[in-house]
Amino acid sequence: MSRPIAVLGGTGPEGFGLALRWAQAGETVIIGSRDAKRAQEAAERIKQRAENAKILGAENAAACAASDLLVLTIPFEGHNALLKNLKPAVRPGSILIDTTVPLAASVGGRASRTLGIWQGSAAQEAAELAPKGVSVVAAFQNVGSEMLNAEGPVDCDVIVCSDDPEAAQVVRTLAAKIPGVRSLDGGKLENARILEQITALLIGLNIRNKAHSGIRITGLPNAAYTSSP
């Protein structure tokens, strides 16, 4: 994949882990942050773990303007505001991958419960706020930051939901670059609400069992797990 990947909010655990994995896979990555210096420091840390990494850090708007493949990895409380602020910087025809989960913990509630979103899910809210012509894809909600930032393969499937099949295929290919990950077509973007609720379920399981769990979907034909069109 020759296009750079802009990971917005990439100094947080989830964004950093995804940026690390893609840099290790040889992708060109731009870490975005509200603070350009923090983004640059995160990029330097990744260079220490990924030999010959093609990675740099920038303020979110600059990262957004430099790529048409955007990955949103921020807490839900900043979701609406950041999308509105970045709207002028989003390039026409971009793909916006939303990993956000509206956890109740963001407003002082329990992390193992999701908030009700008027649009149905955080990803659907992103689709409403994104500029016309931007394809929104929901993915990576169920891959914990602990797994991404650890060494070795990631024991988790990534389910990809979007109303744009071509954009979904791009994201499935991107997911498959992470060792251990299989990508699956999860259907329309409206199914993102299910992915978000699964995350809350996993958090509850992890809290009760002091673990870092992921999901695996079994019993499908082999072709379902490949990212080839």
N, C-alpha and C positions, 0 to 999 in steps of 0.2 A: 504494500500500500504506500504510494509515493506521497500522498498529501499529508501535511503535518496535522497532528492531533493537538488541539488546544484543550487542556484540562482546566476548566474554570473552577476556582476553589481548590486548586491542586496542592495547597499546603496542608490541608486537612488529611486525616488518616486514610480515608477512602480514595480521594483524589491522588494523593501521593503514591498509594499502592498501585493504582491503575497506571499512573505515569511511569513508575518503576518497571512494572511488567512490560509495558510497551517499549520502553527504552531498551530493556534487556533483549527484546525481540528485534531490535534494529530499527524501530520506527522513529520518526522525527517528532518530538514532543515539545510543546510549549506549556509551561506551568503558569497558570493565571492566578492572581491574588489581588485583594484590595490594595496590598502593599507590594510594590515591585521588588523591593529589597528582600522581603520574605520569600517571594517567588524565586529570586535568583539564588538565595541560600538553599532552598529546597532542591533546585536544579543541581547545585554543587554536591549535595548529599547523594543524589542519585548517581552522579558521575563516579562517586566513590564505590558504588555497588554494581554499576553497569559499565563494563569496559567499552570504550569508544562510543559512549552514549551521545546521541544527537539531541541535546536538550538544552533549553534556555528558559529563563523566567521573565515574566512581564506583568504589568498591571492587567487586570481582567479585560478591560476594553481593548487594550493593545493586542492581547492574546487572541481575543475574539476577532479582531479585524485582520489578523494575520493568517487565519485558517477558515475553511468552510466545513470543518469537521470538529464540532464542539461537544465537550462532555461536561455536563453540569453536575458538580459533586459538592453541593453545599447543604447545610442544615435547612430544614423547611422554613424556619422563621425568616430567612433571608431570600427565599425563592422568588416571591412576587417582586420585591424591590429590585433585586439584581436583574431579573429579566427585563423590567421596565427601563432600568438604567443602561443596559447593554443594547437595547433595541436599535439605536442608531448605528452601532458598530457591527451588527450582524450582516454578513455578506449575503446577497441574494442567492437563493439556491442552496443554502447551507443545510447540513444535517445537524440537528441538535439532539444529543443523547442525554436523556434525563435519568439520573440514578436516584433522585430524591425520594425520600420516604417521609410522609407527614406524621411523624411520631408525636404522641401526646407529650412526651418528655420535653419537647420544644416549648411548651407553654406551662410547664410545671407538673405535668401528669406522668403516667407510667410509660416507660419506654416500650413496653410490650403491647401497646395499643395504638392504633392509628386514629388520626383525626378525620372527621367527616369533611370532605371537600365538595363544595358546590358543583364543581365541574366533574366530579367523580374520582379524580386522582390528581396527584401532583403533575404527572406527565400531561394530562388533559388541560390542566391550568397553563402549563408551558405552551401548549399548542394554541391556546386562546391568546396568550400574551406575545407570542413570537411574531415577527413580521410575516406578511403574506408570502407564500412561496417557500418558507422554511419547513423542512420535514422533521417532525418530532418523533423520536424513537425512545421507548422505555426499555431499559436494560440495566443489568448489573446491580439491581436492588438487593438481591439475595446473596451476593458475594461479600463476605465480611472483610473489613480492613485488616483484621489479624491474619487471615489467610493470604491476602495479597502482599502484605509486608513481610511475611515469613519466607524462609527458603523452601525450595522444592515445588512440586506441582500443586495446583489448587484443586481440591476435591469438591467441585461444585459445577452444576450446569447453569448456563445463562439462558434465560428465556427472553426473547426479543419480541416486543409488540409495537406495531406501527400501522398506520393507514397507508403508508408508502412502501410497497414491496421492495423496490430497488434500494431505498434507504435501509430497510431492515436487513437486506442481504449484505450491505456494506458493514453494518454493525455486527452481524453474525461472523463475518470474516475477521473482523477486529477482535471479537471475543475469543475466537479459536487460536489467536496468536499467544494467548496465555496458557502455559503448559498445564495440562490436566483439565482444562475447561472444554466442555462441549456446548454448542449453541443450538437452540431450538426455536422454531417459529411459533410464537405464542399468539398469533392472530392480530386482531385489530387493537388500536391504541386503548380502547375502552377496557381491555383486559389488564391494563397496567394497575388498576385498583387491586386486583388479585395479587399481583407481584408484591405490591406495597404491604398488603396484609400478611403475606407469607413472611416478610421480613420481621414484622412484629412478633409473629409466632416463633420464628427462629431465635429472636432475642430472649423471649421467655424461656425457651428450652435451654439456651446457653446460660442464663442466669441460674436456673434450677440445677443444672448439671455441671456448672463451672467449665464450660466447653466452648468451642468455636465451630458450630455446625454449618453445613451447607445443604443444598438439595441435589438429588439425582432423580431424573425421570427414567423409569425402566420400561422395557417391554415394547418399545417402538422399533420399527425397522431401522437398519443401520443408516439408510439414507436420510432419516430424520435428524440425525446428529451431525451431519456434515454441513459445512457452510457453502458448498458448491451450489450454484443455481440449478 
